[in-house]
């Protein structure tokens, strides 16, 4: 779905800059999930599964193209 946009942005920015921005976005998303889980009292294993689900959904949506 988003794969063509991701590919175009990666080409426009260059692979190194794109990967740097992507890494920061992934880290920020993981921190948000962690803060949410700590706030609600969700266990670490459940949090890890949520992060894995977010990664898998990103693949399905083409965000990790």
ABEGO torsion letter per residue (X at the ends): XAAAAAAAAAAAAEAAAAAAAAAAAAAAAAAAAAAAAAAAGBBAAAAAAAAAAAAAAAAAAGAAX
